[in-house]
Amino acid sequence: MLERVKIALQPLLPKRWLTELAGWVAERRGGWLTYGFIMLFVRWYKINMQEAQQPDMAAYPTFNAFFVRPLRDEVRLIDADPTVLVLPADGIISQLGSIEGEKIFQAKRHYYSLEALLAGNKPMIARFCDGNFITIYLAPCDYHRVHMPCNGALREMLYVPGTLFSVNPLMAANIPNLFARNERVLCLFDTDFGSMMQILVGATIVGSIETVWAGTITPPRERIIKRWRYPQANADGAVVLLKGQEMGRFKLGSTVINLFSGKNVQLGEHLYPRYVTRVGQQLARGIVQTDSPLT
């Protein structure tokens, strides 16, 4: 009964207002109030602060500073095998597998299309037809920086406006086209294994989506698609990121979707829905292209 109520309330909630309020509160310097809230959050979600570069909860001036806390390098080791792609985020796998033509499996009987997810961008759609995908859900308790699965040169970024449904497993199983309806940032990379898309999906109370090359993408929340293009890997002004390097972050939890073109990337057979992910662990093995745009 409670689950039905939660699902029914999603279209009715003032999601944008709640998100803006949460973002504003999370940026306030509240002194002992901020410290107290962080302490309660850590206890409730059983967060291991010894993994953080700064384990002292009192050292964080705002809740957002705590929420996007960096971890010590040694607690998330990056698989060094050059043929291995690594998991980009801490969380749980929502779904993964093959893209069936233009269809991506969401949950239960729900699919969504590349056309909807990629906002009708035909060149992007063509790249990822019949490729592979993985969707990772980041819960509030998780580390919220997002990293690169492999070396990549950023070629294009799109901000796609949308609604702000919650993206937890219950909503993913019951709201059709969830990820294609929510606000999101699409990041297209050239890699040694072909094209890769890394998508940061917004949600209720996700106050901000940021990337390391452009800073804060949202807010402000605009109602038009925005597009940025970047030069190839060996050109002046190129944005080239290495495997395991941070590429973005969420201020409060959300979802990361990765798309891989063709069949040069084979997802690990050890992965399955509900699998607990950690940055740097093996995601897939790839076949390096002889004409890699990174060389």
Buried (B, 14 or more C-beta within 10 A) or exposed (E): EEEEEBBEEBEEEEBEEEBBEBBEBBBEEBEEEBBEBBEEBBEEEEBEEEBBEBEEBEEBBBBBBBBBBEBEEEBBEBBEEEEBBBBBBBBBBBBBBBBEEBBBBBBEEBBBBBBBBBBEBEEBBEBBBEBBBBBBBBBBBBBBBBBBBBBBBBBBBBBBBBBBBBBBBBBBBBBEBBBBBBBBBBBBBBBBBBBBBBBBBBBBBBBBBBBBBBEEBBEEBEEEEEEBEBEEBEEEEBBBBEBBEBBBBBBBBBBBBBBBBBEBBBBBEEBEBEBEBBBBBBBBBBBBBEEBBBE
